[in-house]
Amino acid sequence: MTFREALKMAVAYPLDEKYLERIFIDRGIDKTAEYTGPSRSFMLARADVYMMLSTTPSVSMDGFSITVEDRDMYAQMAESIYRRYGRGDDSCICATGNAIKDSSDIW
């Protein structure tokens, strides 16, 4: 099994190939290499996919749909992986470190 196949198996959602390509490039993973187990870069790529799914618009695709509860679950799973392994390359658009914060309590 390749890294590409392993990452696609991590979620049942039909992932966009261009998006997957970007994740593999950002995380320095050869998608055609043999998957040998969960490495740091693979787990961070997996978190990137979960984060992408947490922000996906409400659509149904190939019999798969994502609910609000699913989005929350994917975001929590991604954050758990990011906390465990660090976010990795800060330039990755998938990491949530640059989120807009609510500052309404600073009055």
Order of alpha helices (4+ residues) and beta strands (2+ residues): alpha-alpha-alpha-beta-beta-alpha
